[in-house]
């Protein structure tokens, strides 16, 4: 039994019902982003077997560790219990970040929740799928999205690309892009629970090149995953490790506030409530704990 679940059981006996606490955590700095900052993004993409699924860079691991330490400080100051369960996007950068949090709090298992995965936008696929891709969000200048975008997200179109020029995985879509929990376990992530089934699966949604996800769909499935898991595990501290857009969308939908704070890699929000009271925001999209490890201009995508 993890330390968080043990604490939860004892506190219920001694003090009665505890608050429900929600942690939204963005992953740390990515290997490909660091390569792109150094002018080697295109080389990194072309050499990678899975360019859409980069691991954390060395400084990203430092950011993840600092986020775990910061989370302990925030929870302790608010007299809230440590995490009992940690849910993560299936993309490796999120799994690795989640693993650092699990290490900090002695949590035995990581649950891979597909509803927390990256937004399957055209901008995301142009990071790695188009000719000359260099990990820049929206694609490289030669084959990217317009820098000035209209307010209507779905009306924005990038430079046309012939299918034969794309990475074939973009045409296969999320079914080919996302590792299963069993595959992550086999790859060495020992804490991953290979028997966990996602509350909001996305692999079968058909998102692929030419059938991209819209923002409202991302918001719906991310919030659905978080809310269902909160209902399933009330009065616990749950950590959700995801990506820039999804963590901000969930924060805004649950708190009723626009996200604020320093943003950036390993940005973290912490919310708590008793019963059905409104969520109390203890930390809002803040990444000040990770800034010292940015090592150059940090993306705020």
MARMIPA-596795 format. One line per field, with one value per residue: residue number from 0; residue in three letters; x, y, z of N, C-alpha, C in turn. Coordinates in Angstrom, 3 decimals. Example, Ala and Ser with C-alpha at 12.3 -4.5 7.8 and 13.67 -1.06 7.14 Angstrom:
<pts>
seq [0,1]
type [ala,ser]
nc1 [13.190,12.850]
nc2 [-5.690,-2.250]
nc3 [7.800,7.080]
cac1 [12.300,13.670]
cac2 [-4.500,-1.060]
cac3 [7.800,7.140]
cc1 [13.200,12.900]
cc2 [-3.300,0.030]
cc3 [7.800,7.870]
</pts>
This chain:
<pts>
seq [0,1,2,3,4,5,6,7,8,9,10,11,12,13,14,15,16,17,18,19,20,21,22,23,24,25,26,27,28,29,30,31,32,33,34,35,36,37,38,39,40,41,42,43,44,45,46,47,48,49,50,51,52,53,54,55,56,57,58,59,60,61,62,63,64,65,66,67,68,69,70,71,72,73,74,75,76,77,78,79,80,81,82,83,84,85,86,87,88,89,90,91,92,93,94,95,96,97,98,99,100,101,102,103,104,105,106,107,108,109,110,111,112,113,114,115,116,117,118,119,120,121,122,123,124,125,126,127,128,129,130,131,132,133,134,135,136,137,138,139,140,141,142,143,144,145,146,147,148,149,150,151,152,153,154,155,156,157,158,159,160,161,162,163,164,165,166,167,168,169,170,171,172,173,174,175,176,177,178,179,180,181,182,183,184,185,186,187,188,189,190,191,192,193,194,195,196,197,198,199,200,201,202,203,204,205,206,207,208,209,210,211,212,213,214,215,216,217,218,219,220,221,222,223,224,225,226,227,228,229,230,231,232,233,234,235,236,237,238,239,240,241,242,243,244,245,246,247,248,249,250,251,252,253,254,255,256,257,258,259,260,261,262,263,264,265,266,267,268,269,270,271,272,273,274,275,276,277,278,279,280,281,282,283,284,285,286,287,288,289,290,291,292,293,294,295,296,297,298,299,300]
type [unk,unk,unk,unk,unk,unk,unk,unk,unk,unk,unk,unk,unk,unk,unk,unk,unk,unk,unk,unk,unk,unk,unk,unk,unk,unk,unk,unk,unk,unk,unk,unk,unk,unk,unk,unk,unk,unk,unk,unk,unk,unk,unk,unk,unk,unk,unk,unk,unk,unk,unk,unk,unk,unk,unk,unk,unk,unk,unk,unk,unk,unk,unk,unk,unk,unk,unk,unk,unk,unk,unk,unk,unk,unk,unk,unk,unk,unk,unk,unk,unk,unk,unk,unk,unk,unk,unk,unk,unk,unk,unk,unk,unk,unk,unk,unk,unk,unk,unk,unk,unk,unk,unk,unk,unk,unk,unk,unk,unk,unk,unk,unk,unk,unk,unk,unk,unk,unk,unk,unk,unk,unk,unk,unk,unk,unk,unk,unk,unk,unk,unk,unk,unk,unk,unk,unk,unk,unk,unk,unk,unk,unk,unk,unk,unk,unk,unk,unk,unk,unk,unk,unk,unk,unk,unk,unk,unk,unk,unk,unk,unk,unk,unk,unk,unk,unk,unk,unk,unk,unk,unk,unk,unk,unk,unk,unk,unk,unk,unk,unk,unk,unk,unk,unk,unk,unk,unk,unk,unk,unk,unk,unk,unk,unk,unk,unk,unk,unk,unk,unk,unk,unk,unk,unk,unk,unk,unk,unk,unk,unk,unk,unk,unk,unk,unk,unk,unk,unk,unk,unk,unk,unk,unk,unk,unk,unk,unk,unk,unk,unk,unk,unk,unk,unk,unk,unk,unk,unk,unk,unk,unk,unk,unk,unk,unk,unk,unk,unk,unk,unk,unk,unk,unk,unk,unk,unk,unk,unk,unk,unk,unk,unk,unk,unk,unk,unk,unk,unk,unk,unk,unk,unk,unk,unk,unk,unk,unk,unk,unk,unk,unk,unk,unk,unk,unk,unk,unk,unk,unk,unk,unk,unk,unk,unk,unk,unk,unk,unk,unk,unk,unk]
nc1 [0.849,0.527,2.109,0.416,-2.184,-2.237,-2.041,-4.459,-6.366,-5.872,-6.322,-9.034,-10.162,-9.391,-10.108,-12.397,-14.203,-12.098,-10.798,-11.262,-8.595,-6.963,-4.458,-2.967,-0.555,1.893,4.132,7.793,10.633,11.332,13.323,13.452,12.681,14.782,16.778,15.803,16.026,18.744,19.197,19.102,16.808,15.484,17.277,17.140,14.468,14.450,16.159,14.920,13.049,10.518,9.368,7.249,7.016,8.897,11.377,11.977,14.278,17.563,17.441,14.722,14.106,15.142,13.383,10.994,11.550,11.834,9.240,7.849,8.906,8.029,5.271,4.959,5.561,3.442,1.168,1.721,1.767,-0.899,-2.058,-2.885,-3.392,-0.805,-0.336,-2.467,-3.034,-1.781,-2.252,-1.554,-0.815,-0.327,2.013,5.562,7.062,5.285,4.764,7.301,7.635,5.530,6.532,8.608,7.151,5.812,8.011,8.855,6.735,6.366,4.531,3.109,2.027,1.415,-1.135,-2.151,-3.864,-5.688,-7.310,-5.930,-4.067,-1.918,-3.155,-4.638,-4.018,-3.667,-1.483,0.137,0.797,2.238,4.575,6.271,5.646,5.687,7.496,10.783,10.242,10.837,10.295,9.052,6.153,3.349,4.806,7.635,8.992,8.916,6.887,4.605,2.007,-0.027,1.355,-0.202,-3.232,-6.706,-9.596,-11.365,-10.638,-10.834,-10.778,-8.227,-5.538,-2.692,0.394,-0.139,0.325,1.491,0.328,2.241,4.507,4.434,5.205,4.433,3.048,1.463,-0.702,-1.800,-2.563,-3.706,-3.933,-1.619,0.247,0.221,1.520,0.531,-0.435,0.687,2.786,4.342,5.046,6.572,8.631,10.080,9.017,8.344,6.442,4.050,0.721,-0.316,-2.807,-4.731,-7.568,-8.354,-10.502,-11.452,-10.960,-8.944,-7.688,-9.206,-10.667,-10.150,-8.581,-6.318,-4.002,-5.619,-7.997,-8.363,-8.273,-10.573,-10.501,-12.618,-13.240,-10.936,-11.048,-13.429,-12.862,-10.594,-11.487,-13.603,-12.259,-10.801,-12.889,-14.432,-12.618,-12.167,-14.713,-14.704,-12.733,-13.124,-12.281,-9.561,-6.115,-5.367,-3.213,-2.747,-1.009,-0.169,-0.342,0.542,-1.761,-4.074,-3.817,-4.206,-6.756,-8.350,-7.940,-9.173,-11.853,-12.639,-12.106,-13.272,-11.835,-9.571,-6.467,-3.523,-0.354,3.140,3.472,4.702,7.108,6.453,4.478,2.130,-1.005,-2.972,-5.830,-8.466,-11.252,-14.099,-16.619,-19.234,-18.507,-17.269,-14.222,-11.201,-8.504,-5.218,-2.791,-1.970,-1.373,1.458,4.957,7.252,9.016,10.429,11.790,14.487,15.791,15.463,17.341,17.795,15.628,12.344,9.663,6.218,4.037]
nc2 [-1.193,2.259,5.200,7.416,6.274,4.896,7.012,8.252,6.359,6.274,8.979,9.283,7.711,9.094,11.826,12.063,12.653,13.644,16.388,16.502,16.474,17.862,17.620,19.107,18.568,19.586,17.966,17.744,19.491,18.636,16.356,16.852,19.524,20.818,20.175,21.582,24.212,24.436,24.517,22.092,20.728,19.613,17.608,15.969,15.100,13.665,11.576,10.147,7.326,7.509,10.305,11.872,11.272,12.141,11.619,12.974,15.678,15.982,18.281,18.405,16.258,17.196,19.310,17.902,16.560,18.769,19.741,17.720,17.997,20.584,20.158,18.574,20.496,22.351,20.772,20.018,22.531,23.228,21.326,18.927,15.565,13.375,12.383,9.737,8.368,8.341,9.540,9.368,10.752,8.707,9.309,9.325,11.401,12.412,10.150,9.722,12.068,11.701,9.487,10.525,11.977,9.890,8.576,10.485,10.462,7.845,6.256,3.376,2.648,3.655,4.990,4.733,6.950,7.473,9.619,11.846,12.499,14.194,17.000,16.204,17.886,19.556,21.260,19.979,17.552,18.603,19.245,17.053,15.424,16.438,17.385,18.451,18.901,20.193,20.046,22.328,23.836,23.623,23.382,23.652,26.724,26.322,24.527,24.934,26.036,28.992,31.940,33.983,33.388,32.667,33.340,31.289,28.156,25.864,26.825,27.420,26.713,24.855,24.757,22.927,19.367,16.512,13.173,11.162,12.441,12.620,11.445,8.074,7.254,9.398,9.230,6.879,7.502,8.020,5.421,4.173,5.841,6.026,4.366,1.380,0.597,-1.849,-2.016,0.152,-0.735,-2.948,-1.611,-0.722,0.901,0.414,0.976,1.312,0.332,-2.322,-3.388,-1.494,0.128,2.727,5.402,7.197,6.353,7.042,6.034,4.710,6.682,7.646,9.826,11.356,12.269,14.699,14.193,15.769,16.586,18.754,21.710,21.816,19.148,18.125,19.430,18.329,15.523,15.450,16.726,15.023,12.648,13.433,14.236,11.875,10.201,11.578,11.303,8.578,8.214,9.731,12.254,11.957,12.607,13.270,12.971,14.299,13.912,15.591,17.510,20.760,22.257,20.552,20.520,23.200,23.656,21.962,23.107,25.633,24.896,23.513,25.245,27.603,29.795,31.781,30.431,31.237,32.522,31.531,29.722,27.369,24.622,21.809,23.186,23.665,23.053,23.189,22.135,22.110,20.775,20.468,18.097,19.107,21.701,24.757,24.571,25.233,27.172,26.478,26.607,27.921,27.004,27.260,27.453,28.178,26.771,25.287,26.918,27.539,25.489,25.751,26.381,28.127,29.730,29.105,27.108,28.069,26.817]
nc3 [0.000,-0.826,0.593,0.518,0.423,2.797,4.633,4.039,4.928,7.738,8.443,7.876,9.830,12.134,11.754,10.218,7.091,4.378,2.373,-1.221,-3.454,-6.214,-8.588,-11.284,-13.596,-15.824,-18.116,-18.001,-19.559,-22.975,-24.907,-27.697,-27.890,-26.645,-28.451,-30.650,-29.764,-29.830,-32.486,-33.763,-34.226,-36.529,-37.271,-35.025,-35.150,-37.613,-37.001,-35.047,-33.930,-32.908,-33.182,-32.282,-29.681,-27.584,-25.004,-21.686,-21.525,-20.010,-18.290,-18.098,-16.489,-14.117,-13.721,-13.327,-10.943,-9.262,-9.371,-8.051,-5.474,-4.907,-4.926,-2.650,-0.695,-1.053,-0.465,2.175,3.472,3.215,4.744,3.612,2.437,1.089,-2.403,-3.448,-5.743,-9.084,-12.268,-15.741,-18.971,-21.907,-23.309,-23.362,-22.142,-20.283,-18.705,-17.623,-16.121,-14.300,-12.997,-11.478,-9.589,-8.340,-7.216,-5.332,-3.506,-2.786,-4.190,-5.534,-8.041,-11.450,-13.434,-16.666,-18.464,-21.226,-21.840,-21.051,-22.926,-25.369,-27.284,-30.304,-32.539,-35.748,-35.656,-33.779,-35.090,-37.217,-35.997,-36.204,-38.412,-41.031,-44.083,-43.359,-40.688,-37.429,-34.765,-33.997,-32.824,-34.834,-37.134,-39.449,-40.960,-43.756,-44.141,-42.530,-40.165,-40.554,-39.125,-38.113,-36.864,-37.385,-35.324,-35.410,-34.890,-36.493,-39.072,-39.746,-41.799,-42.828,-44.777,-47.715,-47.841,-49.477,-49.085,-49.388,-48.570,-45.863,-42.504,-42.109,-39.840,-39.081,-40.763,-39.899,-37.323,-33.871,-32.971,-33.769,-32.686,-29.896,-27.088,-25.416,-22.014,-21.316,-23.159,-22.336,-19.812,-20.532,-21.749,-19.643,-17.658,-14.661,-12.718,-14.017,-14.290,-15.935,-16.228,-15.978,-17.303,-19.488,-18.564,-20.385,-23.354,-26.250,-28.457,-30.358,-31.628,-34.119,-34.776,-36.885,-39.517,-41.396,-40.146,-37.652,-34.138,-32.519,-30.460,-28.577,-28.340,-27.168,-24.678,-23.689,-23.463,-21.787,-19.429,-18.825,-18.207,-15.901,-14.140,-13.885,-12.641,-10.279,-9.143,-8.824,-6.947,-4.356,-1.884,-1.879,-2.766,-5.958,-8.722,-11.932,-14.769,-17.612,-20.611,-22.054,-23.169,-22.406,-19.504,-18.864,-19.950,-18.347,-15.831,-16.172,-16.743,-14.401,-12.257,-13.014,-13.607,-15.594,-16.621,-14.813,-13.728,-13.924,-15.960,-18.505,-18.738,-16.671,-15.334,-12.730,-11.185,-8.262,-6.687,-4.300,-2.455,-0.261,-0.085,-2.161,-2.496,-4.069,-6.000,-4.347,-5.194,-4.844,-6.087,-9.217,-12.331,-12.222,-12.688,-11.443,-9.888,-11.692,-13.431,-13.077,-14.256,-16.956,-18.949,-21.216,-23.647,-22.778,-23.876,-23.994,-24.975]
cac1 [0.000,1.330,2.062,-0.771,-3.399,-2.149,-2.376,-5.883,-7.127,-5.696,-6.938,-10.487,-10.513,-9.129,-10.644,-13.568,-13.966,-11.044,-11.094,-10.766,-7.539,-6.678,-3.195,-2.765,0.880,2.436,5.415,8.998,11.229,11.487,14.591,13.394,12.623,16.142,17.494,15.322,16.631,20.157,19.263,19.234,15.500,15.191,18.135,16.593,13.239,14.738,16.890,14.130,12.076,9.209,9.594,6.102,6.983,10.238,11.530,12.439,15.682,18.137,16.888,13.324,14.056,15.336,12.130,10.014,11.908,11.528,7.784,7.440,9.270,7.112,3.959,4.998,5.508,2.100,0.240,2.039,1.336,-2.360,-2.450,-3.585,-2.653,-0.006,-1.079,-2.765,-3.048,-1.205,-2.710,-0.671,-0.905,0.529,3.246,6.656,7.466,4.364,5.003,8.557,7.344,4.711,7.372,9.329,6.199,5.620,9.218,8.848,5.685,6.278,3.335,3.537,1.483,1.025,-2.264,-2.077,-5.208,-5.616,-8.012,-4.995,-3.017,-1.727,-4.189,-4.327,-4.212,-2.787,-0.238,0.960,1.354,3.232,5.854,7.114,5.190,5.785,8.875,11.548,9.765,11.940,9.681,8.400,4.699,2.770,5.612,8.730,8.554,8.678,5.727,3.941,0.736,0.121,1.715,-1.387,-4.341,-8.038,-10.196,-12.026,-9.530,-10.980,-10.584,-6.805,-4.947,-1.271,0.893,-0.576,1.339,1.041,0.377,3.491,5.575,4.241,5.518,3.251,2.300,0.463,-1.879,-2.392,-3.210,-3.401,-3.828,-0.209,1.126,0.204,1.861,-0.384,0.166,1.522,4.000,5.149,5.593,7.613,9.736,10.867,8.339,7.905,5.281,2.838,-0.236,-0.698,-4.187,-5.660,-8.269,-8.659,-11.898,-11.783,-10.005,-8.934,-7.011,-10.164,-11.462,-9.890,-7.814,-5.153,-3.826,-6.850,-9.126,-7.730,-9.124,-10.877,-10.245,-13.735,-13.144,-9.867,-11.576,-14.441,-12.335,-9.699,-12.294,-14.365,-11.360,-10.505,-14.092,-14.814,-11.672,-12.457,-15.916,-14.339,-11.810,-13.358,-11.565,-8.173,-5.291,-5.095,-2.322,-2.976,0.134,-0.613,0.378,0.264,-3.153,-5.014,-3.784,-4.810,-8.188,-8.989,-7.933,-10.180,-13.193,-12.961,-12.022,-14.020,-10.884,-8.556,-5.205,-2.604,0.897,4.315,3.330,5.932,7.260,6.138,3.490,1.311,-2.160,-3.457,-7.165,-9.013,-12.596,-14.817,-17.945,-19.558,-18.160,-16.413,-12.812,-10.291,-7.262,-4.028,-1.704,-2.595,-0.545,2.722,6.150,8.419,9.940,11.163,12.428,15.941,16.312,15.007,18.538,17.495,14.238,11.446,8.391,4.993,2.949]
cac2 [0.000,3.467,6.088,8.254,5.513,4.618,8.272,8.473,5.488,6.707,10.287,9.126,7.190,10.087,13.164,12.057,12.843,14.566,17.065,15.977,17.353,17.634,18.201,19.084,18.790,19.431,17.267,18.560,19.826,17.510,16.243,17.480,20.978,21.272,20.091,22.663,25.447,24.429,24.518,20.723,20.089,18.786,16.415,15.105,14.494,12.695,10.437,9.490,6.317,7.964,11.735,12.463,10.773,12.322,11.533,14.199,16.054,15.960,19.351,18.076,15.391,18.079,20.029,16.981,16.352,20.000,19.825,16.794,18.629,21.722,19.619,18.198,21.727,22.915,19.911,20.108,23.842,23.234,20.198,17.972,14.296,13.160,11.686,8.312,7.804,9.197,9.194,10.012,10.568,7.596,9.756,9.009,12.571,12.510,8.979,9.947,13.096,11.053,8.562,11.323,12.273,8.628,8.348,11.437,10.168,6.423,5.678,2.134,2.417,4.728,4.585,5.396,7.380,8.028,10.901,12.927,12.598,15.455,17.394,15.677,18.992,19.613,21.907,18.964,16.621,19.299,19.259,15.893,14.579,17.056,17.554,19.489,19.105,20.456,20.046,23.604,23.686,24.166,23.014,24.552,27.806,25.841,23.627,25.109,26.717,30.447,32.526,34.716,32.447,33.216,32.908,30.003,27.201,24.883,27.455,27.616,25.647,24.983,24.470,21.589,18.316,15.249,12.073,10.414,13.202,12.571,10.238,7.210,7.137,10.463,8.732,5.818,8.200,7.728,3.981,3.822,6.802,5.881,3.078,0.869,0.438,-3.055,-1.676,1.011,-1.621,-3.748,-0.702,-0.479,1.730,-0.669,1.358,1.348,-0.757,-2.762,-3.861,-0.361,0.482,4.158,5.806,7.896,5.912,7.888,5.351,4.308,7.822,7.901,11.042,11.102,13.358,14.940,14.102,16.267,16.849,20.147,22.084,21.446,17.708,17.946,19.861,17.370,14.216,15.637,16.994,13.810,11.715,13.936,14.226,10.491,9.647,12.222,10.649,7.205,8.247,10.975,12.493,11.580,13.517,12.635,13.719,14.064,14.426,15.721,18.390,22.174,22.598,19.834,20.927,24.531,23.527,21.373,24.104,26.654,24.325,23.111,26.361,28.752,30.894,31.657,30.037,32.324,32.025,31.684,28.775,26.713,23.203,21.389,24.054,22.847,23.625,22.374,22.557,21.256,21.133,19.549,17.798,19.720,23.116,25.148,24.252,26.258,27.134,26.669,26.930,28.039,26.964,27.885,26.645,28.893,25.767,24.644,27.910,27.526,24.409,25.942,26.315,28.772,30.174,27.977,27.185,28.187,26.239]
cac3 [0.000,-0.899,1.758,0.416,0.774,4.232,5.291,3.831,5.812,9.128,8.647,7.902,11.146,13.174,11.525,9.366,5.659,3.973,1.103,-2.488,-3.944,-7.620,-9.053,-12.731,-13.787,-17.162,-18.164,-18.050,-20.854,-23.883,-25.640,-29.023,-27.740,-26.367,-29.723,-31.501,-29.250,-30.238,-33.938,-34.246,-34.138,-37.696,-37.201,-33.969,-35.672,-38.671,-36.446,-34.004,-34.348,-32.436,-32.951,-31.598,-28.302,-27.033,-23.552,-21.044,-21.583,-18.653,-17.457,-17.865,-15.310,-12.960,-13.530,-12.757,-9.542,-8.525,-9.262,-6.991,-4.204,-4.710,-4.588,-1.236,0.093,-1.150,0.261,3.605,3.962,3.252,5.591,2.759,2.353,-0.119,-3.469,-3.318,-7.090,-10.109,-13.612,-16.694,-20.421,-22.344,-23.946,-22.450,-21.359,-19.147,-17.844,-16.902,-15.112,-13.277,-12.242,-10.474,-8.508,-7.627,-6.427,-4.213,-2.518,-2.513,-4.817,-6.177,-9.381,-12.348,-14.252,-17.963,-18.845,-22.572,-21.880,-20.702,-23.933,-26.072,-28.241,-31.637,-33.465,-36.909,-35.211,-33.111,-36.069,-38.025,-35.270,-36.482,-39.515,-42.355,-44.545,-42.664,-39.311,-36.499,-33.443,-33.747,-32.810,-36.048,-38.289,-39.834,-41.851,-45.119,-44.229,-41.244,-40.062,-40.570,-37.831,-37.669,-36.995,-37.148,-34.063,-35.659,-34.953,-37.562,-40.376,-39.960,-42.610,-43.049,-46.114,-48.155,-47.858,-50.082,-48.123,-49.517,-47.926,-44.421,-41.750,-42.258,-38.579,-39.023,-41.471,-39.066,-36.217,-32.471,-32.779,-33.958,-32.025,-28.438,-26.503,-24.402,-20.689,-21.351,-23.897,-21.473,-18.781,-21.165,-22.063,-18.441,-16.661,-13.777,-11.910,-14.832,-14.084,-17.283,-16.221,-15.894,-18.536,-19.503,-18.451,-21.630,-24.389,-27.451,-29.563,-31.373,-32.083,-35.528,-35.023,-37.732,-40.463,-42.148,-39.195,-36.442,-32.985,-32.256,-29.072,-27.707,-28.109,-26.183,-23.382,-23.244,-23.038,-20.637,-18.233,-18.518,-17.521,-14.558,-13.304,-13.586,-11.679,-8.998,-8.617,-8.453,-5.800,-3.609,-0.626,-2.043,-3.548,-7.237,-9.608,-13.349,-15.529,-18.990,-21.520,-21.827,-23.411,-21.543,-18.095,-18.768,-20.198,-17.158,-14.756,-16.449,-16.650,-13.035,-11.319,-13.491,-13.760,-16.619,-16.009,-14.553,-13.179,-14.774,-17.066,-18.901,-18.450,-15.300,-14.693,-11.825,-10.498,-7.153,-6.278,-3.236,-2.020,0.606,-0.605,-3.441,-2.477,-5.205,-5.864,-3.841,-5.962,-4.012,-7.007,-10.532,-13.533,-11.837,-12.969,-10.915,-9.345,-12.787,-14.286,-12.939,-15.099,-18.337,-19.810,-22.478,-23.788,-22.508,-24.582,-23.190,-25.768]
cc1 [0.884,1.159,0.803,-2.028,-3.413,-2.557,-3.874,-6.716,-7.061,-6.431,-8.461,-10.957,-10.413,-9.928,-11.910,-13.212,-12.912,-11.460,-10.665,-9.748,-7.117,-5.382,-3.105,-1.317,1.270,3.785,6.582,9.517,11.566,12.848,14.551,13.324,14.011,16.992,17.089,15.915,18.082,20.315,19.382,17.907,15.190,16.014,17.604,15.356,13.556,15.432,16.056,13.160,10.653,9.280,8.441,6.109,8.354,10.263,11.891,13.916,16.249,17.587,15.397,13.151,14.277,14.060,11.075,10.287,11.569,10.021,7.271,7.744,8.328,5.731,3.913,4.873,4.097,1.105,0.471,1.541,-0.181,-2.927,-3.324,-2.752,-1.836,-0.811,-1.271,-2.745,-2.518,-1.633,-1.881,-1.097,-0.002,1.827,4.384,7.069,6.562,4.570,6.259,8.385,6.541,5.547,8.183,8.410,5.959,6.815,9.230,7.892,5.527,5.018,3.767,3.157,1.239,-0.081,-2.273,-3.496,-5.134,-6.318,-7.123,-3.960,-2.984,-2.875,-3.784,-4.639,-3.324,-1.450,0.702,1.593,2.392,4.560,6.804,6.792,5.464,7.242,9.570,11.121,10.944,11.487,9.061,6.890,4.109,3.576,6.679,8.231,8.205,7.406,4.908,2.565,0.977,0.462,0.578,-2.591,-5.668,-8.565,-10.884,-10.951,-9.643,-10.769,-9.112,-6.239,-3.468,-0.902,0.451,0.599,0.746,1.240,1.693,4.676,5.525,4.903,4.287,2.424,1.239,-0.827,-2.571,-3.088,-2.877,-3.270,-2.375,0.717,1.248,0.592,0.780,0.338,1.094,2.835,4.918,5.800,6.760,8.848,10.541,10.222,7.620,6.672,3.970,1.993,-0.769,-2.143,-5.212,-6.269,-8.689,-10.161,-12.366,-10.764,-10.094,-8.323,-7.972,-11.000,-11.205,-9.132,-6.521,-5.015,-5.077,-8.098,-8.573,-8.762,-9.356,-10.711,-11.371,-13.741,-12.051,-10.375,-12.539,-13.808,-11.376,-10.498,-13.120,-13.497,-11.110,-11.723,-14.517,-13.887,-11.830,-13.697,-15.598,-13.491,-11.982,-12.488,-10.120,-7.424,-4.873,-4.217,-2.605,-1.834,-0.226,0.272,-0.102,-1.192,-4.117,-4.998,-4.432,-6.315,-8.914,-9.033,-9.047,-11.591,-13.587,-12.999,-12.908,-13.141,-10.049,-7.260,-4.325,-1.336,1.999,4.273,4.665,5.957,7.108,5.254,2.497,0.169,-2.595,-4.782,-7.693,-10.424,-13.142,-16.218,-18.137,-19.314,-17.344,-14.950,-12.038,-8.961,-6.087,-2.818,-2.287,-1.549,0.822,3.891,7.405,9.460,10.836,11.982,13.946,16.576,15.942,16.165,18.266,16.038,13.309,10.128,7.237,3.795,1.968]
cc2 [1.243,4.294,6.934,7.524,5.158,5.846,8.520,7.636,5.920,8.013,10.188,8.622,8.262,11.374,13.190,12.329,13.902,15.292,16.216,16.973,16.904,18.357,18.014,19.470,18.573,18.712,18.255,18.764,18.572,17.536,17.001,18.997,21.548,21.214,21.244,23.998,25.579,24.411,23.144,19.971,19.170,17.507,15.441,14.366,13.399,11.450,9.614,8.469,6.724,9.471,12.449,12.146,10.918,12.120,12.903,14.416,15.984,17.067,19.154,17.158,16.201,18.863,19.142,16.731,17.588,20.181,18.914,17.378,19.788,21.221,19.201,19.430,22.317,22.095,19.985,21.426,23.914,22.121,19.206,16.701,14.196,12.417,10.207,7.620,8.833,8.669,9.993,9.770,9.411,8.026,9.764,10.195,12.775,11.352,9.193,11.007,12.498,10.142,9.301,11.668,11.018,8.316,9.228,10.995,8.671,5.777,4.497,2.036,3.720,4.202,5.406,5.674,8.101,9.377,12.091,13.176,13.960,15.718,16.943,16.723,18.827,20.244,20.903,18.034,17.295,19.476,18.194,15.148,15.143,17.160,18.711,19.739,19.236,20.549,21.387,23.415,24.374,23.874,24.039,25.636,27.323,25.019,23.704,25.735,28.219,30.977,33.341,33.833,33.148,32.698,31.553,28.951,26.291,25.496,27.665,26.438,25.920,24.737,23.067,20.609,17.080,14.115,11.303,11.153,13.113,11.343,9.346,7.098,8.226,10.037,7.623,6.404,7.651,6.240,3.524,4.680,6.573,4.467,2.661,0.785,-0.772,-2.782,-0.778,0.201,-2.431,-2.902,-0.310,0.401,0.809,-0.306,1.341,0.107,-1.176,-3.234,-2.725,-0.074,1.947,4.406,6.491,7.484,6.803,7.183,5.005,5.437,8.186,9.176,10.697,12.307,13.489,14.812,14.469,16.510,18.350,20.445,21.650,19.945,17.394,18.290,18.824,16.094,14.353,15.850,15.777,12.816,12.150,13.825,12.806,9.879,10.293,11.607,9.248,7.172,9.541,11.039,11.978,12.708,12.785,13.556,13.304,14.719,14.417,16.722,19.827,22.548,21.889,20.269,22.295,24.472,22.998,22.374,25.126,26.109,24.023,24.291,27.531,29.966,30.677,31.256,31.259,31.727,32.126,30.771,28.135,25.251,22.919,22.397,23.195,23.674,22.650,22.966,21.584,21.719,20.075,19.354,18.385,21.224,23.468,24.791,25.455,26.104,27.459,27.060,26.904,28.115,27.604,26.929,27.325,27.929,25.172,25.623,27.846,26.478,24.580,25.876,26.921,29.189,28.984,28.167,27.332,27.685,25.535]
cc3 [0.000,0.369,1.730,0.832,2.253,5.033,5.215,4.795,7.263,9.384,8.675,9.256,12.220,13.007,10.680,7.916,5.375,2.691,-0.100,-3.029,-5.337,-7.985,-10.564,-12.992,-15.239,-17.080,-18.204,-19.463,-21.651,-24.567,-26.963,-28.932,-27.439,-27.627,-30.637,-31.051,-29.682,-31.757,-34.553,-34.233,-35.294,-37.694,-36.154,-34.487,-36.680,-38.129,-35.469,-34.598,-33.978,-32.148,-32.255,-30.096,-27.647,-25.525,-22.980,-21.347,-20.164,-17.757,-17.209,-16.672,-14.035,-12.662,-12.880,-11.286,-8.717,-8.365,-8.152,-5.611,-3.889,-4.309,-3.124,-0.343,0.108,-0.337,1.766,4.189,4.095,4.120,4.815,2.633,1.076,-1.171,-3.165,-4.669,-8.079,-11.476,-14.616,-18.136,-20.823,-23.006,-22.927,-21.585,-20.141,-18.176,-16.999,-15.812,-13.964,-12.395,-11.178,-9.299,-7.672,-6.729,-5.186,-3.112,-2.228,-3.049,-5.683,-7.651,-10.128,-13.252,-15.538,-18.462,-20.199,-22.690,-21.591,-21.794,-24.608,-27.045,-29.638,-32.707,-34.693,-36.530,-34.565,-34.134,-36.965,-37.282,-35.787,-37.777,-40.902,-42.796,-43.819,-41.232,-38.353,-35.056,-33.068,-33.867,-34.047,-37.298,-38.617,-40.780,-43.259,-45.264,-42.943,-41.341,-40.161,-39.182,-37.256,-37.934,-36.730,-35.821,-34.220,-35.915,-36.173,-38.947,-40.698,-40.736,-42.820,-44.500,-46.536,-48.218,-48.514,-49.081,-48.188,-48.894,-46.402,-43.798,-41.788,-40.985,-38.447,-39.704,-40.690,-37.849,-34.844,-32.195,-32.884,-33.107,-30.526,-28.016,-25.510,-23.063,-20.668,-22.078,-23.078,-20.355,-19.346,-21.489,-20.829,-17.396,-15.683,-12.965,-12.706,-14.574,-15.451,-17.357,-16.148,-17.264,-18.467,-19.372,-19.725,-22.689,-25.625,-28.660,-30.695,-31.943,-33.543,-35.818,-35.753,-38.661,-41.347,-41.312,-37.816,-35.340,-32.854,-30.765,-28.137,-27.407,-27.082,-24.790,-22.832,-22.719,-21.860,-19.357,-17.844,-17.764,-16.092,-13.650,-12.944,-12.545,-10.309,-8.342,-8.118,-7.193,-5.012,-2.349,-0.681,-2.744,-4.817,-8.083,-11.049,-14.121,-17.005,-19.727,-21.353,-21.992,-22.476,-20.074,-17.911,-18.981,-18.963,-16.012,-14.966,-16.251,-15.209,-12.079,-11.721,-13.702,-15.017,-15.938,-15.843,-13.956,-14.214,-15.994,-17.405,-18.519,-16.955,-14.570,-13.916,-11.249,-9.413,-6.691,-5.230,-2.895,-1.072,0.052,-1.988,-3.440,-3.719,-4.933,-5.340,-4.580,-5.049,-4.847,-8.411,-11.631,-13.306,-12.094,-12.445,-10.355,-10.422,-13.622,-14.230,-13.838,-16.576,-19.327,-21.184,-22.525,-23.665,-23.248,-23.598,-23.989,-24.837]
</pts>
